[in-house]
Amino acid sequence: MERETPELVAPATFLRGEEGASPESVRARFERMIRRMQAEVCAELEAVEGGASDGGGAALFREDAWTRPGGGGGISRVLQGGRVFEKAAVNVSVVYGVMPPEAYRAARPEAAAAAGGEKAGPVPFFAAGVSSVIHPVNPFAPTMHFNYRYFETEAPKDIVEDDAPFSADAPGAPRQWWFGGGTDLTPSYIIEEDIKHFHSHRGERRGVGGIFFDDLSDYDQKTLLQFATECADSVLPAYIPIIERRKDIPFTEEHKAWQQLRRGRYVEFNLVYDRGTTFGLKTGGRIESILVSLPLTARWEYDHKPEVGSEEWKLLDTCINPKEWIRLVQKFLLFQYLTIKMSLWSLYGSWAHCLHVRRNAIFFFLFCLVAM
């Protein structure tokens, strides 16, 4: 297993050679985007911490930079023990090299299954992404998770789909590439105003809303890079207003105990089902960075069942039985409005330009499609 090397200062880029010398490559542009997002999210969370009303010094992010012998590296930023945020982590990584077959199967289960059980050798890969989990102190303020990533593989011929799309305008494009990511909200208590501001395993959902996509390679790379960028840029406007409304609500020890139980379930989902966690562990990734999404504190009680009709029961019921947070008529009207808008945009510029001009509209358009 490769071990990371700590760095006193993060390099200007984790790319090297030809990729590092090509600032307009998809790899270089994606790295710039995720590093910008990391800086913006950390600055915004520190500003919220600094504006807390209880006095004293606000918690700040600690930064650790690291590199991999096989190629690439990352930057981990973590805030712990804050007045508003119990723990917040915002990580970026840009790694490449050769992954073992089991890691490829974790990253591309469908493609690996198509090989009919044949064992493939090590697979060259490139992976870059930004990932964050934010755990507030107040039980009425929801946890939020987001990650946006770009992946390339030079998969062996025996496990490459015949119709795997690639970017015709990218010289030397890999046999397989895709974008993935999403943002979701995980509250301990249902506050519909907050959830409407935002939208499986174990018979219940981890949270109550968001947007997710994976294996996205239907358009050219530049278009999908712009799409991922616009989604990422929607994170702070979607979350910070909720935190500002909820961070100072009074709560009891009973509220806190329920929050701890829900965080125990959050740990379960991340360790058992999360695809990114599985990939990181199987590629010998940096353990501190992989497990940084876990909360500082959590709780497990055997077969805990909240009282039917209680606020805690309402949250659990929503996770087990998904609810329509946006009315069908509203979704239909928004869908129609955006369809017309996109038709008009296509007359005046490229699809990528349309995404740039109307980022929030595109985000909500996809949100509505997921929720329908």
C-alpha positions as CSV (number, residue, x, y, z in Angstrom):
1,M,0.0,0.0,0.0
2,E,1.2,3.5,-0.8
3,R,1.6,5.8,2.1
4,E,1.0,9.5,1.9
5,T,3.8,12.0,2.6
6,P,2.9,15.1,4.8
7,E,3.7,18.4,3.2
8,L,4.2,21.7,5.0
9,V,2.6,23.7,2.2
10,A,0.2,22.4,-0.4
11,P,1.6,22.6,-4.0
12,A,0.0,24.9,-6.5
13,T,-1.2,21.8,-8.3
14,F,-1.1,18.1,-7.7
15,L,-0.8,17.4,-11.4
16,R,2.6,16.9,-13.0
17,G,4.1,16.6,-16.4
18,E,1.9,17.2,-19.4
19,E,-1.3,17.6,-17.4
20,G,0.3,20.1,-15.1
21,A,1.5,22.2,-18.1
22,S,-2.0,22.2,-19.7
23,P,-4.2,24.6,-17.6
24,E,-7.2,24.1,-19.8
25,S,-7.3,20.3,-19.5
26,V,-10.4,18.8,-17.8
27,R,-8.1,17.5,-15.0
28,A,-6.6,20.9,-14.4
29,R,-9.9,22.8,-14.5
30,F,-11.5,20.3,-12.1
31,E,-8.7,20.6,-9.7
32,R,-9.0,24.4,-9.7
33,M,-12.7,24.2,-9.1
34,I,-12.5,21.9,-6.1
35,R,-9.7,23.8,-4.5
36,R,-11.7,27.0,-5.0
37,M,-14.8,25.4,-3.5
38,Q,-12.8,24.1,-0.5
39,A,-11.5,27.6,0.2
40,E,-14.9,29.2,-0.1
41,V,-16.8,26.7,2.1
42,C,-14.2,26.9,4.8
43,A,-14.2,30.7,4.8
44,E,-18.0,30.8,5.0
45,L,-18.1,28.3,7.9
46,E,-15.5,30.2,9.8
47,A,-17.5,33.4,9.3
48,V,-20.5,31.7,10.8
49,E,-18.4,30.4,13.7
50,G,-17.0,33.9,14.2
51,G,-20.5,35.4,14.3
52,A,-21.7,33.1,17.1
53,S,-23.3,35.0,20.0
54,D,-21.8,33.2,23.0
55,G,-18.4,35.0,23.0
56,G,-15.0,33.5,23.2
57,G,-12.6,32.5,20.4
58,A,-14.2,30.9,17.3
59,A,-12.9,27.5,16.0
60,L,-10.8,27.6,12.9
61,F,-10.0,25.0,10.2
62,R,-6.8,23.0,10.6
63,E,-5.1,22.2,7.2
64,D,-3.1,19.1,6.4
65,A,-1.6,18.7,2.9
66,W,-0.2,15.4,1.7
67,T,1.2,13.7,-1.5
68,R,1.2,10.2,-2.8
69,P,4.3,8.4,-4.1
70,G,2.3,7.0,-7.0
71,G,0.9,10.4,-8.0
72,G,-1.1,13.3,-6.7
73,G,-2.1,14.2,-3.2
74,G,-4.7,16.2,-1.3
75,I,-5.6,18.8,1.3
76,S,-7.7,18.0,4.4
77,R,-9.3,20.9,6.3
78,V,-11.1,20.1,9.6
79,L,-12.8,22.3,12.2
80,Q,-13.6,20.6,15.5
81,G,-15.2,21.7,18.8
82,G,-16.8,24.8,17.5
83,R,-19.6,26.8,19.0
84,V,-21.8,26.3,15.9
85,F,-20.1,23.3,14.3
86,E,-19.2,20.2,16.3
87,K,-17.1,19.0,13.4
88,A,-16.8,20.2,9.8
89,A,-14.5,18.7,7.2
90,V,-13.8,19.8,3.6
91,N,-11.3,17.7,1.7
92,V,-9.9,17.8,-1.8
93,S,-7.9,15.0,-3.4
94,V,-6.3,14.6,-6.8
95,V,-4.8,11.1,-7.1
96,Y,-3.7,8.9,-9.9
97,G,-1.6,5.8,-10.6
98,V,-2.7,2.2,-10.7
99,M,-5.5,0.7,-8.6
100,P,-5.9,-2.9,-7.7
101,P,-8.8,-4.9,-9.3
102,E,-10.9,-4.9,-6.1
103,A,-10.8,-1.1,-6.1
104,Y,-11.9,-1.0,-9.7
105,R,-14.8,-3.2,-8.9
106,A,-15.8,-0.8,-6.1
107,A,-15.6,2.2,-8.5
108,R,-17.3,0.5,-11.5
109,P,-19.4,-2.4,-10.3
110,E,-21.4,-2.6,-13.5
111,A,-18.4,-2.7,-15.8
112,A,-16.6,-5.2,-13.6
113,A,-19.7,-7.4,-13.6
114,A,-19.8,-7.3,-17.4
115,A,-16.4,-9.1,-17.4
116,G,-18.3,-12.2,-16.4
117,G,-16.2,-12.9,-13.3
118,E,-12.8,-12.7,-15.1
119,K,-10.0,-11.4,-13.0
120,A,-8.5,-8.2,-14.4
121,G,-5.1,-6.8,-13.6
122,P,-4.2,-3.5,-12.1
123,V,-6.0,-0.5,-13.7
124,P,-4.5,2.9,-14.4
125,F,-6.8,5.6,-13.0
126,F,-7.2,9.3,-12.2
127,A,-9.6,10.5,-9.5
128,A,-10.2,14.0,-8.2
129,G,-12.9,15.4,-5.9
130,V,-14.1,17.6,-3.1
131,S,-16.0,16.1,-0.2
132,S,-17.4,17.6,2.9
133,V,-19.5,16.7,5.9
134,I,-20.7,19.4,8.3
135,H,-22.1,18.3,11.8
136,P,-23.6,21.3,13.7
137,V,-23.8,21.4,17.5
138,N,-27.5,22.3,17.7
139,P,-29.8,19.2,17.2
140,F,-32.2,21.5,15.2
141,A,-29.5,22.4,12.7
142,P,-29.1,19.6,10.0
143,T,-26.0,17.8,9.0
144,M,-25.0,18.4,5.4
145,H,-22.9,16.3,3.1
146,F,-21.6,17.1,-0.4
147,N,-19.1,15.7,-2.8
148,Y,-18.3,16.3,-6.5
149,R,-15.8,14.1,-8.3
150,Y,-14.2,13.3,-11.7
151,F,-12.8,9.9,-12.5
152,E,-10.9,8.3,-15.4
153,T,-9.7,4.8,-16.0
154,E,-7.8,3.0,-18.7
155,A,-9.8,-0.1,-18.1
156,P,-8.6,-3.4,-19.6
157,K,-10.4,-4.4,-22.8
158,D,-12.2,-7.3,-21.2
159,I,-14.2,-5.0,-18.9
160,V,-14.8,-1.9,-21.1
161,E,-18.3,-1.5,-22.3
162,D,-18.5,-1.3,-26.1
163,D,-20.7,1.8,-25.9
164,A,-18.6,3.6,-23.3
165,P,-18.8,7.3,-24.4
166,F,-15.8,9.6,-24.5
167,S,-15.1,13.2,-25.4
168,A,-14.4,13.4,-29.0
169,D,-12.8,16.9,-28.5
170,A,-10.3,15.7,-25.9
171,P,-7.1,14.3,-27.5
172,G,-5.9,11.2,-25.8
173,A,-9.2,10.9,-23.9
174,P,-9.3,7.8,-21.6
175,R,-11.4,4.8,-22.5
176,Q,-13.7,5.6,-19.5
177,W,-14.4,8.8,-17.7
178,W,-17.4,10.1,-15.7
179,F,-18.5,12.7,-13.2
180,G,-20.4,12.1,-10.0
181,G,-21.5,13.8,-6.9
182,G,-24.4,15.3,-4.9
183,T,-25.5,17.2,-1.9
184,D,-27.9,16.0,0.8
185,L,-29.4,17.2,4.0
186,T,-29.6,15.0,7.1
187,P,-31.6,16.5,9.9
188,S,-32.4,15.1,13.3
189,Y,-35.8,16.9,13.4
190,I,-38.2,17.7,10.5
191,I,-38.5,21.4,9.9
192,E,-40.4,21.5,6.5
193,E,-39.3,25.1,5.8
194,D,-35.6,23.9,5.8
195,I,-36.3,20.8,3.8
196,K,-38.2,22.6,1.1
197,H,-35.2,24.9,0.9
198,F,-33.2,21.8,0.0
199,H,-34.7,17.1,-1.5
200,S,-31.2,3.1,0.4
201,H,-30.3,1.1,2.5
202,R,-31.7,-0.6,5.6
203,G,-35.3,0.3,4.6
204,E,-34.7,4.0,5.2
205,R,-33.0,7.0,3.8
206,R,-29.9,8.6,5.4
207,G,-31.5,12.0,5.0
208,V,-34.4,13.9,3.6
209,G,-33.3,15.6,0.4
210,G,-30.8,16.5,-2.2
211,I,-29.4,15.8,-5.6
212,F,-27.2,12.9,-6.7
213,F,-25.8,11.8,-9.9
214,D,-23.1,9.2,-10.8
215,D,-21.5,7.7,-13.9
216,L,-22.4,10.9,-15.8
217,S,-20.7,10.8,-19.2
218,D,-23.6,11.5,-21.6
219,Y,-22.3,14.9,-22.9
220,D,-18.8,16.2,-23.6
221,Q,-16.4,16.6,-20.7
222,K,-16.5,20.4,-20.7
223,T,-20.2,20.6,-20.5
224,L,-20.4,18.1,-17.6
225,L,-17.5,19.9,-15.8
226,Q,-19.6,23.1,-16.0
227,F,-22.6,21.2,-14.7
228,A,-20.7,19.8,-11.7
229,T,-19.3,23.3,-11.0
230,E,-22.8,24.9,-11.0
231,C,-24.1,22.2,-8.6
232,A,-21.1,22.7,-6.3
233,D,-21.6,26.5,-6.3
234,S,-25.2,26.0,-5.1
235,V,-24.1,24.3,-1.8
236,L,-23.5,27.4,0.3
237,P,-26.7,29.3,-0.7
238,A,-28.7,26.1,0.0
239,Y,-27.2,25.5,3.5
240,I,-26.0,28.6,5.2
241,P,-29.4,30.2,5.6
242,I,-30.7,27.1,7.3
243,I,-27.7,27.1,9.8
244,E,-28.3,30.8,10.5
245,R,-31.9,30.1,11.4
246,R,-31.3,27.1,13.6
247,K,-27.9,27.4,15.3
248,D,-29.3,29.3,18.4
249,I,-32.5,27.4,19.0
250,P,-32.7,26.2,22.6
251,F,-32.5,22.4,23.0
252,T,-32.7,19.8,25.8
253,E,-30.6,16.8,26.7
254,E,-33.3,14.7,25.1
255,H,-32.9,16.5,21.9
256,K,-29.2,16.0,22.0
257,A,-29.6,12.3,22.8
258,W,-31.7,11.8,19.7
259,Q,-29.2,13.7,17.6
260,Q,-26.5,11.3,18.8
261,L,-28.6,8.3,17.8
262,R,-29.1,9.7,14.3
263,R,-25.4,10.3,14.0
264,G,-24.9,6.7,14.9
265,R,-27.0,5.8,12.0
266,Y,-25.0,8.2,9.8
267,V,-21.8,6.4,10.8
268,E,-23.4,3.1,9.8
269,F,-24.4,4.4,6.3
270,N,-21.0,5.9,5.7
271,L,-19.0,2.8,6.7
272,V,-21.3,0.1,5.2
273,Y,-22.8,1.6,2.1
274,D,-20.9,4.7,0.9
275,R,-19.2,4.0,-2.4
276,G,-16.5,6.7,-1.9
277,T,-15.5,5.3,1.5
278,T,-15.2,1.8,0.0
279,F,-13.1,3.0,-2.8
280,G,-10.8,5.0,-0.6
281,L,-10.2,2.1,1.8
282,K,-9.6,-0.4,-1.1
283,T,-7.0,1.9,-2.8
284,G,-5.0,2.4,0.4
285,G,-6.1,6.0,0.8
286,R,-5.4,8.3,3.7
287,I,-7.5,6.9,6.6
288,E,-7.7,10.3,8.4
289,S,-9.2,11.8,5.3
290,I,-11.5,8.9,4.5
291,L,-13.0,8.8,8.0
292,V,-13.1,12.5,8.5
293,S,-16.8,12.5,7.7
294,L,-17.6,10.7,10.9
295,P,-19.0,13.0,13.7
296,L,-17.0,13.6,16.9
297,T,-19.7,11.9,19.0
298,A,-22.5,9.4,18.2
299,R,-24.7,7.0,20.1
300,W,-26.1,3.5,19.6
301,E,-29.0,2.0,21.5
302,Y,-30.3,-1.5,20.9
303,D,-33.6,-1.5,18.9
304,H,-34.4,2.1,19.8
305,K,-37.9,3.1,18.8
306,P,-39.2,6.6,19.4
307,E,-42.7,7.2,20.7
308,V,-45.3,7.1,17.8
309,G,-46.3,10.6,16.9
310,S,-43.3,12.3,18.6
311,E,-41.1,14.7,16.6
312,E,-38.4,12.0,16.7
313,W,-40.8,9.5,15.2
314,K,-41.7,11.9,12.4
315,L,-38.1,12.1,11.3
316,L,-37.7,8.3,11.3
317,D,-41.0,7.9,9.5
318,T,-39.9,10.3,6.8
319,C,-36.6,8.4,6.3
320,I,-38.5,5.1,5.9
321,N,-41.4,6.5,3.9
322,P,-40.2,9.3,1.6
323,K,-42.4,12.4,1.4
324,E,-43.1,14.7,-1.5
325,W,-41.7,18.1,-0.3
326,I,-42.6,19.9,-3.5
327,R,-46.2,19.9,-4.8
328,L,-46.7,18.2,-8.2
329,V,-48.2,21.4,-9.7
330,Q,-45.2,23.4,-8.5
331,K,-42.8,20.9,-10.1
332,F,-44.7,20.8,-13.3
333,L,-44.8,24.6,-13.7
334,L,-41.1,24.8,-12.8
335,F,-40.3,22.1,-15.3
336,Q,-42.2,23.8,-18.1
337,Y,-40.6,27.2,-17.3
338,L,-37.1,25.8,-17.4
339,T,-37.8,23.8,-20.5
340,I,-38.8,26.9,-22.3
341,K,-35.9,28.8,-20.9
342,M,-33.4,26.2,-22.1
343,S,-34.9,26.2,-25.5
344,L,-34.4,29.9,-25.7
345,W,-30.8,29.7,-24.4
346,S,-30.0,27.2,-27.1
347,L,-30.7,29.9,-29.7
348,Y,-28.1,32.3,-28.2
349,G,-25.2,30.2,-27.0
350,S,-23.6,27.0,-26.1
351,W,-25.1,24.6,-23.6
352,A,-22.1,25.2,-21.3
353,H,-22.8,29.0,-21.5
354,C,-26.4,28.4,-20.6
355,L,-25.3,26.4,-17.5
356,H,-23.0,29.2,-16.6
357,V,-25.7,31.9,-16.9
358,R,-28.4,30.0,-15.1
359,R,-26.8,27.8,-12.5
360,N,-29.5,27.9,-9.9
361,A,-32.2,27.2,-12.4
362,I,-30.4,24.1,-13.7
363,F,-29.9,22.9,-10.1
364,F,-33.5,23.2,-9.3
365,F,-34.5,21.7,-12.6
366,L,-32.6,18.5,-11.8
367,F,-33.9,18.6,-8.3
368,C,-37.4,18.6,-9.5
369,L,-36.7,15.7,-11.9
370,V,-35.3,13.6,-9.0
371,A,-38.3,14.5,-6.8
372,M,-41.0,13.7,-9.4
